[in-house]
Amino acid sequence: MINKVVICGVDTSKLPILNEQQAEELMKKIKQGDKKAKEQFINSNLRLVLSIVKRFRNRGENLDDVFQIGCVGLIKAIDNFDMEQNVKFSTYAVPMIIGEIKRHLRDNSVLRISRTLKDLAYKAISIKESYVFKNGEEPNLEYIAKELGVEKEDVVFALDSMQEIISIYDNAYNDSENDNFFVIDQIKDTNNLEDKCTNNIVLQNAIKKLTPREKLIVEKRFFQGKTQIEVADEIGISQAQISRLERNALKRIRKYV
């Protein structure tokens, strides 16, 4: 009874556990359109969904609802899983399940801020990023306020309000390709070994897909903490080229993940 957990009417103590060979055989049948195999595979992975759902138990959400959304993510992972890639299903499924849950929490959040305030914050962020791109350092608050034509207190209020109300489930950054980064994706949890191992595996596999120059830039930018200007000087190309190569590399990494 110690390991018994009932959620959405499912007794997890009675769920099947598959070994690697059984899981592979079921996945092959699924790809051939076997619905019974898919149902069996889903049931055998409900514990994985539950382990992820537990991370959201302090968000004030109904865990049964979150569990159902996680199951949607699990089904999407099954439908899109490519057996030819040298990646375990759980490694592929975890980010997809988490992403599905985060989208649900974000889209159904009761927290709202005014469009005017949000626009001001986005403009401030845009000015900040443009300045960093041109100068390799962050601008001060007075510069941002002057560019916007507002008082610096208004900039502080807008940014603070965004951070407080949007919480960790809204967009932290949008680039020109409509790719999204969420605040929760940038938060480091040093106590969660499972997340750390999963993220390292996925990241390593993604980086292997890059060109030698892209790998070098990613290494220097995100593992050595160097600026684009510093990397450009070391490699001997322009900062604009570094920016383009970095953007392409990140896009390919995100696509793989």
VOSE-282316 format. One record per residue (C-alpha): residue in three letters; residue number from 1; x, y, z; chain. Coordinates in steps of 0.25 Angstrom, whole numbers, padded with zeros to 4 digits. Each point is the difference from the previous one (the first is absolute). Layout:
<atoms>
{atom ALA NUM {X Y Z} A} ...
</atoms>
This chain:
<atoms>
{atom MET 1 {0000 0000 0000} A} {atom ILE 2 {0012 0009 0002} A} {atom ASN 3 {0002 0002 -0015} A} {atom LYS 4 {-0015 0001 -0003} A} {atom VAL 5 {-0004 0013 -0006} A} {atom VAL 6 {-0014 0003 -0006} A} {atom ILE 7 {-0001 0011 -0009} A} {atom CYS 8 {-0011 0003 -0011} A} {atom GLY 9 {-0006 -0014 0005} A} {atom VAL 10 {0013 -0007 -0004} A} {atom ASP 11 {0007 -0009 0010} A} {atom THR 12 {0015 0001 -0003} A} {atom SER 13 {0004 -0012 0008} A} {atom LYS 14 {-0008 -0008 -0011} A} {atom LEU 15 {0007 0006 -0012} A} {atom PRO 16 {0009 -0009 -0008} A} {atom ILE 17 {0015 0002 0000} A} {atom LEU 18 {0007 -0002 -0014} A} {atom ASN 19 {0015 -0004 -0002} A} {atom GLU 20 {0007 0007 -0011} A} {atom GLN 21 {-0002 -0012 -0010} A} {atom GLN 22 {-0015 0000 0003} A} {atom ALA 23 {-0001 0015 -0002} A} {atom GLU 24 {0007 -0001 -0013} A} {atom GLU 25 {-0009 -0011 -0005} A} {atom LEU 26 {-0012 0007 0004} A} {atom MET 27 {0004 0013 -0007} A} {atom LYS 28 {0003 -0007 -0013} A} {atom LYS 29 {-0015 -0005 0001} A} {atom ILE 30 {-0005 0014 0003} A} {atom LYS 31 {0007 0005 -0013} A} {atom GLN 32 {-0007 -0011 -0008} A} {atom GLY 33 {-0013 0005 0006} A} {atom ASP 34 {-0003 -0010 0011} A} {atom LYS 35 {-0010 0008 0009} A} {atom LYS 36 {0001 -0011 0011} A} {atom ALA 37 {0015 0001 0001} A} {atom LYS 38 {-0001 0015 0001} A} {atom GLU 39 {-0010 -0001 0011} A} {atom GLN 40 {0009 -0010 0007} A} {atom PHE 41 {0012 0010 -0002} A} {atom ILE 42 {-0007 0012 0006} A} {atom ASN 43 {-0004 -0008 0012} A} {atom SER 44 {0014 -0004 0002} A} {atom ASN 45 {0005 0014 0000} A} {atom LEU 46 {-0011 0006 0009} A} {atom ARG 47 {0010 0000 0012} A} {atom LEU 48 {0009 0009 -0009} A} {atom VAL 49 {-0011 0010 -0001} A} {atom LEU 50 {-0003 -0001 0015} A} {atom SER 51 {0014 0003 0003} A} {atom ILE 52 {0000 0013 -0008} A} {atom VAL 53 {-0014 0004 0005} A} {atom LYS 54 {0006 0000 0015} A} {atom ARG 55 {0009 0011 -0004} A} {atom PHE 56 {-0012 0009 -0002} A} {atom ARG 57 {-0008 -0004 0013} A} {atom ASN 58 {0003 0014 0007} A} {atom ARG 59 {-0005 0008 -0012} A} {atom GLY 60 {-0014 0000 0006} A} {atom GLU 61 {-0005 -0009 -0012} A} {atom ASN 62 {-0009 -0012 0001} A} {atom LEU 63 {0010 -0011 -0002} A} {atom ASP 64 {-0011 -0009 -0007} A} {atom ASP 65 {-0001 0011 -0011} A} {atom VAL 66 {0015 0001 -0001} A} {atom PHE 67 {0001 -0015 -0001} A} {atom GLN 68 {-0009 0000 -0012} A} {atom ILE 69 {0007 0011 -0007} A} {atom GLY 70 {0013 -0008 0003} A} {atom CYS 71 {-0006 -0012 -0007} A} {atom VAL 72 {-0003 0008 -0012} A} {atom GLY 73 {0015 0004 0000} A} {atom LEU 74 {0003 -0015 0001} A} {atom ILE 75 {-0009 -0004 -0012} A} {atom LYS 76 {0006 0011 -0008} A} {atom ALA 77 {0014 -0005 0003} A} {atom ILE 78 {-0004 -0014 -0004} A} {atom ASP 79 {-0006 0005 -0013} A} {atom ASN 80 {0013 0008 -0003} A} {atom PHE 81 {0011 -0009 0005} A} {atom ASP 82 {0010 -0004 -0010} A} {atom MET 83 {0006 -0014 0003} A} {atom GLU 84 {0012 0003 -0010} A} {atom GLN 85 {0005 0010 0010} A} {atom ASN 86 {0010 -0005 0010} A} {atom VAL 87 {-0009 0005 0012} A} {atom LYS 88 {-0008 -0007 0010} A} {atom PHE 89 {-0015 0003 0000} A} {atom SER 90 {0000 0005 0014} A} {atom THR 91 {0011 0010 -0003} A} {atom TYR 92 {-0008 0005 -0012} A} {atom ALA 93 {-0014 0000 0007} A} {atom VAL 94 {0004 0007 0013} A} {atom PRO 95 {0002 0014 -0007} A} {atom MET 96 {-0013 -0002 -0008} A} {atom ILE 97 {-0008 -0003 0012} A} {atom ILE 98 {0005 0011 0008} A} {atom GLY 99 {-0002 0010 -0012} A} {atom GLU 100 {-0015 -0005 -0002} A} {atom ILE 101 {-0002 0003 0015} A} {atom LYS 102 {0007 0013 0000} A} {atom ARG 103 {-0009 0005 -0012} A} {atom HIS 104 {-0012 -0004 0007} A} {atom LEU 105 {0004 0007 0013} A} {atom ARG 106 {0004 0013 -0008} A} {atom ASP 107 {-0013 0000 -0009} A} {atom ASN 108 {-0009 -0002 0012} A} {atom SER 109 {0007 0009 0010} A} {atom VAL 110 {-0010 0010 0007} A} {atom LEU 111 {0011 0010 0001} A} {atom ARG 112 {-0001 0012 -0009} A} {atom ILE 113 {0007 0013 -0003} A} {atom SER 114 {-0004 0012 -0008} A} {atom ARG 115 {0004 0000 -0015} A} {atom THR 116 {0006 0014 0002} A} {atom LEU 117 {0009 -0005 0011} A} {atom LYS 118 {0004 -0013 -0007} A} {atom ASP 119 {0003 0008 -0013} A} {atom LEU 120 {0009 0010 0008} A} {atom ALA 121 {0008 -0012 0006} A} {atom TYR 122 {0002 -0007 -0013} A} {atom LYS 123 {0005 0013 -0006} A} {atom ALA 124 {0010 0002 0011} A} {atom ILE 125 {0005 -0014 -0002} A} {atom SER 126 {0001 0002 -0015} A} {atom ILE 127 {0008 0013 0003} A} {atom LYS 128 {0009 -0007 0010} A} {atom GLU 129 {0003 -0012 -0010} A} {atom SER 130 {0003 0010 -0012} A} {atom TYR 131 {0010 0007 0009} A} {atom VAL 132 {0007 -0013 0005} A} {atom PHE 133 {0001 -0004 -0015} A} {atom LYS 134 {0007 0013 -0004} A} {atom ASN 135 {0008 0002 0013} A} {atom GLY 136 {0002 -0013 0006} A} {atom GLU 137 {-0005 0005 0014} A} {atom GLU 138 {-0013 0003 0006} A} {atom PRO 139 {-0005 0014 0000} A} {atom ASN 140 {-0004 0008 0013} A} {atom LEU 141 {-0014 0003 0004} A} {atom GLU 142 {0001 0014 -0004} A} {atom TYR 143 {0004 -0003 -0014} A} {atom ILE 144 {-0013 -0009 -0002} A} {atom ALA 145 {-0009 0010 0006} A} {atom LYS 146 {0006 0011 -0009} A} {atom GLU 147 {-0002 -0009 -0013} A} {atom LEU 148 {-0015 -0003 0004} A} {atom GLY 149 {-0003 0015 0004} A} {atom VAL 150 {-0005 -0004 0014} A} {atom GLU 151 {0005 0001 0014} A} {atom LYS 152 {0009 -0010 0005} A} {atom GLU 153 {-0009 -0004 0011} A} {atom ASP 154 {-0010 -0004 -0011} A} {atom VAL 155 {0010 -0009 -0006} A} {atom VAL 156 {0003 -0007 0014} A} {atom PHE 157 {-0015 -0001 0003} A} {atom ALA 158 {-0003 -0006 -0014} A} {atom LEU 159 {0011 -0011 0001} A} {atom ASP 160 {-0003 -0003 0015} A} {atom SER 161 {-0014 -0002 -0004} A} {atom MET 162 {0003 -0009 -0011} A} {atom GLN 163 {0009 -0009 0009} A} {atom GLU 164 {-0010 0000 0011} A} {atom ILE 165 {-0012 -0003 -0008} A} {atom ILE 166 {0005 -0008 -0012} A} {atom SER 167 {0007 -0009 0010} A} {atom ILE 168 {0008 -0012 -0005} A} {atom TYR 169 {-0009 -0005 -0011} A} {atom ASP 170 {-0001 0012 -0010} A} {atom ASN 171 {0010 0003 -0011} A} {atom ALA 172 {0014 0005 0005} A} {atom TYR 173 {0004 0003 -0014} A} {atom ASN 174 {-0005 0000 -0015} A} {atom ASP 175 {0009 0000 -0012} A} {atom SER 176 {-0003 0004 -0014} A} {atom GLU 177 {-0003 -0015 -0003} A} {atom ASN 178 {-0011 0000 0010} A} {atom ASP 179 {0008 -0010 0009} A} {atom ASN 180 {-0004 0001 0014} A} {atom PHE 181 {0008 -0001 0013} A} {atom PHE 182 {-0007 -0001 0013} A} {atom VAL 183 {0005 0005 0013} A} {atom ILE 184 {-0002 -0014 0007} A} {atom ASP 185 {0010 -0005 -0011} A} {atom GLN 186 {0011 0009 0005} A} {atom ILE 187 {-0002 -0004 0015} A} {atom LYS 188 {0011 -0009 0005} A} {atom ASP 189 {-0004 -0010 0010} A} {atom THR 190 {0013 -0006 0007} A} {atom ASN 191 {-0008 -0010 0008} A} {atom ASN 192 {-0007 -0007 -0012} A} {atom LEU 193 {0010 -0010 -0005} A} {atom GLU 194 {-0010 -0006 -0010} A} {atom ASP 195 {-0002 0013 -0007} A} {atom LYS 196 {0015 0003 0000} A} {atom CYS 197 {0003 -0014 -0006} A} {atom THR 198 {-0011 0001 -0010} A} {atom ASN 199 {0004 0014 -0005} A} {atom ASN 200 {0014 -0004 -0001} A} {atom ILE 201 {-0003 -0012 -0009} A} {atom VAL 202 {-0009 0008 -0009} A} {atom LEU 203 {0009 0012 -0001} A} {atom GLN 204 {0012 -0009 -0003} A} {atom ASN 205 {-0007 -0007 -0011} A} {atom ALA 206 {-0005 0013 -0006} A} {atom ILE 207 {0014 0006 0000} A} {atom LYS 208 {0005 -0012 -0008} A} {atom LYS 209 {-0009 0004 -0011} A} {atom LEU 210 {0007 0014 -0002} A} {atom THR 211 {0011 0004 -0009} A} {atom PRO 212 {0015 0001 0006} A} {atom ARG 213 {-0001 0015 0000} A} {atom GLU 214 {-0014 0000 0006} A} {atom LYS 215 {0005 -0009 0011} A} {atom LEU 216 {0012 0009 0003} A} {atom ILE 217 {-0009 0012 0001} A} {atom VAL 218 {-0010 -0007 0009} A} {atom GLU 219 {0011 -0005 0009} A} {atom LYS 220 {0006 0014 0001} A} {atom ARG 221 {-0013 0008 0002} A} {atom PHE 222 {-0008 -0009 0009} A} {atom PHE 223 {0011 -0009 0007} A} {atom GLN 224 {0011 0010 0001} A} {atom GLY 225 {-0009 0012 0002} A} {atom LYS 226 {0007 0009 -0011} A} {atom THR 227 {-0007 0011 -0007} A} {atom GLN 228 {-0003 0000 -0015} A} {atom ILE 229 {0011 0011 -0002} A} {atom GLU 230 {0010 -0009 0008} A} {atom VAL 231 {-0003 -0012 -0008} A} {atom ALA 232 {0001 0008 -0013} A} {atom ASP 233 {0014 0005 0003} A} {atom GLU 234 {0005 -0014 0004} A} {atom ILE 235 {-0006 -0007 -0013} A} {atom GLY 236 {0003 0012 -0009} A} {atom ILE 237 {-0014 0003 -0006} A} {atom SER 238 {-0009 0011 0002} A} {atom GLN 239 {-0010 0001 0012} A} {atom ALA 240 {-0012 0000 -0010} A} {atom GLN 241 {0005 -0014 -0005} A} {atom ILE 242 {0001 -0005 0014} A} {atom SER 243 {-0014 0005 0003} A} {atom ARG 244 {-0005 -0007 -0013} A} {atom LEU 245 {0007 -0013 0003} A} {atom GLU 246 {-0004 0000 0014} A} {atom ARG 247 {-0014 0002 -0003} A} {atom ASN 248 {0000 -0011 -0010} A} {atom ALA 249 {0007 -0009 0010} A} {atom LEU 250 {-0011 0003 0010} A} {atom LYS 251 {-0011 -0002 -0010} A} {atom ARG 252 {0005 -0014 -0003} A} {atom ILE 253 {0002 -0004 0014} A} {atom ARG 254 {-0014 0004 0004} A} {atom LYS 255 {-0005 -0007 -0013} A} {atom TYR 256 {0007 -0013 0005} A} {atom VAL 257 {-0005 0002 0014} A} 
</atoms>
